[in-house]
């Protein structure tokens, strides 16, 4: 299961993580976000122990959205050593693509 990422735990869970982290920026009212949610959860199971997967609800994390320039959702950011290494915007992605990108950062 993916972690819930908030403005309060973002630094500890994402920026200070010793593992690569995938953060899914989403919102309850976003149709494409709901489409990829099961993929994100499945990837979280796939990479457990080697990487982290989290979800940040933009309605609760507007400062994070502004900081990372999130203009459309879903946006998936891949972090390594506290830096964004890759970004995917939109729901046109497969579970394997997400897992492969995370594994490449490990």
N, C-alpha and C positions, 0 to 999 in steps of 0.2 A: 504494500500500500504506500502511496506517495505521502510524503510529509506535507504538513500545512505550513507554508512559508508566510511569515508576517513581517511587518516592518520591525517588530521587536526581536524576532529570532533570525533575521536575514544574515546579520553579521556572523553569528555563531554557526548557523547551519550551512551557509553558502560561502561567504568570504573567507572564513577561517577553517573551512573543511580541508582535511588532508586527502580527500577523495574528490574526483570530478563530480560536479553537480549539474543536473538538468533541472531548470526551473520553467514550469509551464505557467505563463501569465494568462489568466482566463477571467471570465465573468459568468454569472448565473444566467444572464439573458442572451448569451452568445451561442447560437446554434452550432457553428463549427467547433467551438470549444467542447461542447457536449459530445460531438462526434469523435474527437480524438481522446477524450478522457479515458476510455477503456484501454487505449494503446499506451497512454502514459502510465496507468496503473500496472499494466502487464510488464512494461519495461522496468518499473520499480522492482518487481519480483525478479526479473531476469538478472539484474545487476546488483542485487542485494549483497552487501559485503565488499564490493569493489567500487561502487559509485552510489551517489544519492540521487533521488528524484523527488522533487517537491512541486507543489502547486501554490501559486500566489493569486488570490482573488483580487482583481484590480479595484473592485469597489471598496476593499479594505486597505489596499496597498498603493494608493495614488502617488505617494512620494517616490516609491520604488519605480513605478511606471515612468514618472517624469525623469528620474535619474538615469534610467536606461533607455530613454527615448521610445518607449512603447507607444506606437500610434495605432496599431491594429492588432486584433487578437483573433485566434490564439497566436502568441509569440513564445517560442521556446528558446531559452538562452542556455548555452553550455558554458559552465564556469570551470576553470582549473586555476589553482593558486590565487583565488580571489579575482580573477580577470575573466571577462567574456572572451571565449575562444571561437565560438560559432553561434549562429542565430538562424532559426527557421521561423518564417512568418506564414501563417495559414495552416489549414488542416490537410494539405496535400502531402502526407508523409506516412511512411509505414513504420510498424513497430521495429522491424529489423534495421531500418535506417537510423532510428533514434538510438537503439542499443549499440549499433556499430560506431556511431559518433562518440557515444560515451566511453565505450571500450577503447577507442583510439586515444582518448585523453588519459586513460588510466596509467 
